[in-house]
């Protein structure tokens, strides 16, 4: 059986987790997890992160309604990064955009690729 403690966490006990739409492949966001949030996510199917700013668990969509349901969790070869294949309800970004990666660098300038959703 998988043990979340077997992952390689940083000095703060955190591991980066990339959220990707399981159907489209679009990268939606990057957040942080600790062993307990990994365990909670696997147990409930609701993606639970560790909020570095609030120093508390953050169940994605708990207050916004923009829920992330876990479809598959993958580990990288070094076991120090997670890829979460998810079903996203509503925008993933706190700016109300589908993805947090809405800014591109083109010819030395920042270009906004998507507007906030209604």
C-alpha angles and dihedrals in degrees: 000000000000116000116200088211088067091072121096109249127187124249089280092054093254136128126195115246122198115205114211128178105250094213103042103025091231113152105233108178149330122233138154133260135187127204092272094050089049089052093047092049092051092045098048105025088229111114110245121189134184112247108219092194096049096031090224143098116282118201103201109243096012092125103015099043089232093127127189115209115196115238098168137351119210131189124214121235093265093046090232100108134045131213112205114198103203147174105234122206109202124335119344096206125078086229087068093252124131091242135024087222096076098128123079130187109231124172090342095308133102113244123193108226100188138022124226115276120248 
